[in-house]
Amino acid sequence: MISSVRGTVLTVTGTVALIEVGGVGLGIQVTPQHGLSLRVGHEAMLFTALIVREDDLSLFGFATPEELAAFDLLRGVSGVGPKSALGVLGTLTPVRIAQAVAAEDDAPFRKVSGIGPKTAKLIVVSLAGKLIVPTGANSTPGVSTGSTTVTSSVVGALVGLGWNDRVAAQAVDEAAEEASADERASVQALLRMALARLGPQRTGANS
């Protein structure tokens, strides 16, 4: 089992990153967002899952152990293959997945390309009790029911500006962790902080 890979990024084409490890180039499938974060010529560390089939060996790589764990759990759901599991993680963070499962809400999964209504419902049922929403997240707008409207509004605004839902949600969660109570209650304040985390170059590129 290849559980992790550390090496120089040679190329990133779509959702395949070519990482050189000990003189050998490994093609690793990643989410679109992860691929954008990898820099050619720089070293990268990926947590990986090796999928072995009769006629194929495929490596799937992730930025965090939490993403890898979620990937493995998703693959255990009937009807969800490695590519579909990768698609889910390309749209939802592990925390968002845990929140949706805990709320018995299959809507986020139905938005993922390749995941139908029946499979989305099966994901929620199959993963029930297997994912835990981090305790620290309960104080952020991403989890607090009292601030859900603010969070949703900010995420929606970022998506409207061109960011992927997953990237937008992660930026809002990170901004909320550093925000004061007043800032977390203000759409404008939280949006400003999230944009600051995403950076001016990203903002300019999506405008």
Protein Blocks (a to p, Z undefined) as FASTA:
>chain_A
ZZbdcdddfbdghjaccddeehiacdddddfklmmmpcghiacdddddddddfkbccddd
dfbfklmmmmmmmmmpghiafklmmmmmmmbcfklmmmmmmnopaklmmmpghiafklmm
mmmmmmgokaccdfklmmpmklmmklmmmmmmmmmmmmmnopafklmmmmmmmmmmmpcf
klmmpmklmmmmmmmmnopklmmmmZZ
